[in-house]
């Protein structure tokens, strides 16, 4: 017999009428920033004093 997890998955697939094992393709558009890192100002509230600039 299958486990309760398998049964729950089967019940969910039948209820929702789609296959959970199918991976839907997703395209995320990449838009590079026009700012370079040296143009960014880090707020003091972020407490990132431990970081140092490497050039």
Backbone as XML, in Angstrom:
<?xml version="1.0"?>
<chain id="A" units="angstrom">
  <residue number="1" name="UNK">
    <atom name="N" x="0.838" y="-1.192" z="0.000"/>
    <atom name="CA" x="0.000" y="0.000" z="0.000"/>
    <atom name="C" x="0.875" y="1.244" z="0.000"/>
  </residue>
  <residue number="2" name="UNK">
    <atom name="N" x="0.382" y="2.293" z="-0.627"/>
    <atom name="CA" x="1.133" y="3.540" z="-0.679"/>
    <atom name="C" x="1.035" y="4.300" z="0.623"/>
  </residue>
  <residue number="3" name="UNK">
    <atom name="N" x="1.900" y="5.240" z="0.771"/>
    <atom name="CA" x="1.891" y="6.041" z="1.994"/>
    <atom name="C" x="0.763" y="7.063" z="1.938"/>
  </residue>
  <residue number="4" name="UNK">
    <atom name="N" x="0.477" y="7.661" z="3.079"/>
    <atom name="CA" x="-0.577" y="8.683" z="3.121"/>
    <atom name="C" x="-0.173" y="9.911" z="2.326"/>
  </residue>
  <residue number="5" name="UNK">
    <atom name="N" x="1.135" y="10.170" z="2.227"/>
    <atom name="CA" x="1.612" y="11.301" z="1.429"/>
    <atom name="C" x="1.297" y="11.072" z="-0.040"/>
  </residue>
  <residue number="6" name="UNK">
    <atom name="N" x="1.540" y="9.840" z="-0.516"/>
    <atom name="CA" x="1.218" y="9.513" z="-1.906"/>
    <atom name="C" x="-0.276" y="9.637" z="-2.155"/>
  </residue>
  <residue number="7" name="UNK">
    <atom name="N" x="-1.077" y="9.180" z="-1.219"/>
    <atom name="CA" x="-2.526" y="9.253" z="-1.373"/>
    <atom name="C" x="-2.984" y="10.704" z="-1.382"/>
  </residue>
  <residue number="8" name="UNK">
    <atom name="N" x="-2.414" y="11.524" z="-0.512"/>
    <atom name="CA" x="-2.772" y="12.942" z="-0.468"/>
    <atom name="C" x="-2.426" y="13.611" z="-1.786"/>
  </residue>
  <residue number="9" name="UNK">
    <atom name="N" x="-1.249" y="13.280" z="-2.340"/>
    <atom name="CA" x="-0.836" y="13.845" z="-3.627"/>
    <atom name="C" x="-1.800" y="13.415" z="-4.728"/>
  </residue>
  <residue number="10" name="UNK">
    <atom name="N" x="-2.166" y="12.138" z="-4.733"/>
    <atom name="CA" x="-3.103" y="11.644" z="-5.744"/>
    <atom name="C" x="-4.458" y="12.325" z="-5.616"/>
  </residue>
  <residue number="11" name="UNK">
    <atom name="N" x="-4.934" y="12.485" z="-4.392"/>
    <atom name="CA" x="-6.215" y="13.160" z="-4.175"/>
    <atom name="C" x="-6.156" y="14.599" z="-4.665"/>
  </residue>
  <residue number="12" name="UNK">
    <atom name="N" x="-5.049" y="15.271" z="-4.391"/>
    <atom name="CA" x="-4.901" y="16.672" z="-4.789"/>
    <atom name="C" x="-4.858" y="16.790" z="-6.311"/>
  </residue>
  <residue number="13" name="UNK">
    <atom name="N" x="-4.132" y="15.880" z="-6.975"/>
    <atom name="CA" x="-4.056" y="15.916" z="-8.435"/>
    <atom name="C" x="-5.434" y="15.706" z="-9.050"/>
  </residue>
  <residue number="14" name="UNK">
    <atom name="N" x="-6.201" y="14.792" z="-8.506"/>
    <atom name="CA" x="-7.531" y="14.540" z="-9.046"/>
    <atom name="C" x="-8.457" y="15.710" z="-8.772"/>
  </residue>
  <residue number="15" name="UNK">
    <atom name="N" x="-8.332" y="16.322" z="-7.620"/>
    <atom name="CA" x="-9.197" y="17.435" z="-7.250"/>
    <atom name="C" x="-8.900" y="18.658" z="-8.113"/>
  </residue>
  <residue number="16" name="UNK">
    <atom name="N" x="-7.637" y="18.981" z="-8.282"/>
    <atom name="CA" x="-7.243" y="20.182" z="-9.016"/>
    <atom name="C" x="-7.141" y="19.935" z="-10.519"/>
  </residue>
  <residue number="17" name="UNK">
    <atom name="N" x="-7.113" y="18.683" z="-10.930"/>
    <atom name="CA" x="-7.117" y="18.310" z="-12.335"/>
    <atom name="C" x="-5.865" y="18.783" z="-13.077"/>
  </residue>
  <residue number="18" name="UNK">
    <atom name="N" x="-4.722" y="18.723" z="-12.428"/>
    <atom name="CA" x="-3.468" y="18.974" z="-13.127"/>
    <atom name="C" x="-2.358" y="18.142" z="-12.499"/>
  </residue>
  <residue number="19" name="UNK">
    <atom name="N" x="-1.318" y="17.926" z="-13.261"/>
    <atom name="CA" x="-0.218" y="17.068" z="-12.837"/>
    <atom name="C" x="0.805" y="17.879" z="-12.064"/>
  </residue>
  <residue number="20" name="UNK">
    <atom name="N" x="1.051" y="17.516" z="-10.814"/>
    <atom name="CA" x="2.013" y="18.235" z="-9.985"/>
    <atom name="C" x="3.453" y="17.948" z="-10.393"/>
  </residue>
  <residue number="21" name="UNK">
    <atom name="N" x="3.683" y="16.878" z="-11.139"/>
    <atom name="CA" x="5.035" y="16.527" z="-11.545"/>
    <atom name="C" x="5.487" y="17.315" z="-12.770"/>
  </residue>
  <residue number="22" name="UNK">
    <atom name="N" x="4.567" y="17.969" z="-13.463"/>
    <atom name="CA" x="4.924" y="18.731" z="-14.659"/>
    <atom name="C" x="5.574" y="20.045" z="-14.269"/>
  </residue>
  <residue number="23" name="UNK">
    <atom name="N" x="6.706" y="20.347" z="-14.862"/>
    <atom name="CA" x="7.406" y="21.607" z="-14.600"/>
    <atom name="C" x="7.031" y="22.607" z="-15.686"/>
  </residue>
  <residue number="24" name="UNK">
    <atom name="N" x="6.313" y="23.637" z="-15.296"/>
    <atom name="CA" x="5.905" y="24.647" z="-16.252"/>
    <atom name="C" x="7.086" y="25.546" z="-16.592"/>
  </residue>
  <residue number="25" name="UNK">
    <atom name="N" x="7.306" y="25.813" z="-17.890"/>
    <atom name="CA" x="8.420" y="26.696" z="-18.258"/>
    <atom name="C" x="8.154" y="28.123" z="-17.797"/>
  </residue>
  <residue number="26" name="UNK">
    <atom name="N" x="9.202" y="28.779" z="-17.364"/>
    <atom name="CA" x="9.071" y="30.146" z="-16.886"/>
    <atom name="C" x="10.261" y="30.943" z="-17.400"/>
  </residue>
  <residue number="27" name="UNK">
    <atom name="N" x="9.982" y="32.025" z="-18.083"/>
    <atom name="CA" x="11.046" y="32.879" z="-18.608"/>
    <atom name="C" x="11.046" y="34.165" z="-17.806"/>
  </residue>
  <residue number="28" name="UNK">
    <atom name="N" x="12.172" y="34.436" z="-17.154"/>
    <atom name="CA" x="12.305" y="35.641" z="-16.358"/>
    <atom name="C" x="13.167" y="36.619" z="-17.139"/>
  </residue>
  <residue number="29" name="UNK">
    <atom name="N" x="12.604" y="37.738" z="-17.539"/>
    <atom name="CA" x="13.391" y="38.684" z="-18.338"/>
    <atom name="C" x="14.492" y="39.330" z="-17.499"/>
  </residue>
  <residue number="30" name="UNK">
    <atom name="N" x="15.679" y="39.353" z="-18.038"/>
    <atom name="CA" x="16.807" y="39.978" z="-17.352"/>
    <atom name="C" x="17.027" y="41.360" z="-17.940"/>
  </residue>
  <residue number="31" name="UNK">
    <atom name="N" x="16.927" y="42.364" z="-17.097"/>
    <atom name="CA" x="17.168" y="43.741" z="-17.515"/>
    <atom name="C" x="18.294" y="44.276" z="-16.637"/>
  </residue>
  <residue number="32" name="UNK">
    <atom name="N" x="19.477" y="44.449" z="-17.198"/>
    <atom name="CA" x="20.593" y="44.925" z="-16.378"/>
    <atom name="C" x="20.375" y="46.355" z="-15.914"/>
  </residue>
  <residue number="33" name="UNK">
    <atom name="N" x="20.891" y="46.655" z="-14.759"/>
    <atom name="CA" x="20.759" y="47.988" z="-14.192"/>
    <atom name="C" x="21.680" y="48.961" z="-14.916"/>
  </residue>
  <residue number="34" name="UNK">
    <atom name="N" x="21.250" y="50.201" z="-14.993"/>
    <atom name="CA" x="22.095" y="51.232" z="-15.592"/>
    <atom name="C" x="23.075" y="51.795" z="-14.569"/>
  </residue>
  <residue number="35" name="UNK">
    <atom name="N" x="22.899" y="51.457" z="-13.293"/>
    <atom name="CA" x="23.804" y="51.911" z="-12.236"/>
    <atom name="C" x="24.936" y="50.912" z="-12.048"/>
  </residue>
  <residue number="36" name="UNK">
    <atom name="N" x="26.099" y="51.421" z="-11.771"/>
    <atom name="CA" x="27.194" y="50.532" z="-11.389"/>
    <atom name="C" x="27.256" y="50.496" z="-9.858"/>
  </residue>
  <residue number="37" name="UNK">
    <atom name="N" x="27.938" y="49.511" z="-9.325"/>
    <atom name="CA" x="27.960" y="49.341" z="-7.873"/>
    <atom name="C" x="28.594" y="50.513" z="-7.146"/>
  </residue>
  <residue number="38" name="UNK">
    <atom name="N" x="29.559" y="51.188" z="-7.768"/>
    <atom name="CA" x="30.191" y="52.323" z="-7.091"/>
    <atom name="C" x="29.288" y="53.550" z="-7.040"/>
  </residue>
  <residue number="39" name="UNK">
    <atom name="N" x="28.181" y="53.518" z="-7.748"/>
    <atom name="CA" x="27.225" y="54.630" z="-7.711"/>
    <atom name="C" x="26.163" y="54.447" z="-6.628"/>
  </residue>
  <residue number="40" name="UNK">
    <atom name="N" x="26.135" y="53.292" z="-6.001"/>
    <atom name="CA" x="25.121" y="53.015" z="-4.990"/>
    <atom name="C" x="25.545" y="53.550" z="-3.629"/>
  </residue>
  <residue number="41" name="UNK">
    <atom name="N" x="24.602" y="54.113" z="-2.907"/>
    <atom name="CA" x="24.820" y="54.550" z="-1.530"/>
    <atom name="C" x="24.102" y="53.588" z="-0.596"/>
  </residue>
  <residue number="42" name="UNK">
    <atom name="N" x="24.864" y="52.966" z="0.284"/>
    <atom name="CA" x="24.269" y="52.043" z="1.240"/>
    <atom name="C" x="23.846" y="52.810" z="2.487"/>
  </residue>
  <residue number="43" name="UNK">
    <atom name="N" x="22.584" y="52.713" z="2.872"/>
    <atom name="CA" x="22.126" y="53.398" z="4.086"/>
    <atom name="C" x="22.808" y="52.832" z="5.334"/>
  </residue>
  <residue number="44" name="UNK">
    <atom name="N" x="23.113" y="53.707" z="6.274"/>
    <atom name="CA" x="23.766" y="53.297" z="7.523"/>
    <atom name="C" x="22.876" y="52.342" z="8.326"/>
  </residue>
  <residue number="45" name="UNK">
    <atom name="N" x="21.564" y="52.465" z="8.167"/>
    <atom name="CA" x="20.612" y="51.636" z="8.913"/>
    <atom name="C" x="20.739" y="50.149" z="8.576"/>
  </residue>
  <residue number="46" name="UNK">
    <atom name="N" x="21.368" y="49.829" z="7.458"/>
    <atom name="CA" x="21.541" y="48.423" z="7.091"/>
    <atom name="C" x="22.674" y="47.753" z="7.864"/>
  </residue>
  <residue number="47" name="UNK">
    <atom name="N" x="23.489" y="48.547" z="8.566"/>
    <atom name="CA" x="24.596" y="48.026" z="9.381"/>
    <atom name="C" x="25.524" y="47.124" z="8.564"/>
  </residue>
  <residue number="48" name="UNK">
    <atom name="N" x="25.967" y="47.639" z="7.433"/>
    <atom name="CA" x="26.871" y="46.888" z="6.571"/>
    <atom name="C" x="28.298" y="47.420" z="6.655"/>
  </residue>
  <residue number="49" name="UNK">
    <atom name="N" x="28.666" y="47.931" z="7.829"/>
    <atom name="CA" x="29.993" y="48.506" z="8.020"/>
    <atom name="C" x="31.110" y="47.472" z="7.865"/>
  </residue>
  <residue number="50" name="UNK">
    <atom name="N" x="30.778" y="46.204" z="8.026"/>
    <atom name="CA" x="31.792" y="45.158" z="7.921"/>
    <atom name="C" x="32.216" y="44.917" z="6.471"/>
  </residue>
  <residue number="51" name="UNK">
    <atom name="N" x="31.466" y="45.450" z="5.501"/>
    <atom name="CA" x="31.830" y="45.296" z="4.095"/>
    <atom name="C" x="32.865" y="46.343" z="3.703"/>
  </residue>
  <residue number="52" name="UNK">
    <atom name="N" x="33.765" y="45.957" z="2.837"/>
    <atom name="CA" x="34.757" y="46.918" z="2.354"/>
    <atom name="C" x="34.759" y="46.916" z="0.832"/>
  </residue>
  <residue number="53" name="UNK">
    <atom name="N" x="35.124" y="48.037" z="0.262"/>
    <atom name="CA" x="35.159" y="48.195" z="-1.184"/>
    <atom name="C" x="36.422" y="47.535" z="-1.728"/>
  </residue>
  <residue number="54" name="UNK">
    <atom name="N" x="36.242" y="46.663" z="-2.698"/>
    <atom name="CA" x="37.365" y="46.003" z="-3.350"/>
    <atom name="C" x="37.430" y="46.536" z="-4.769"/>
  </residue>
  <residue number="55" name="UNK">
    <atom name="N" x="38.582" y="47.072" z="-5.128"/>
    <atom name="CA" x="38.687" y="47.626" z="-6.485"/>
    <atom name="C" x="39.739" y="46.921" z="-7.301"/>
  </residue>
</chain>
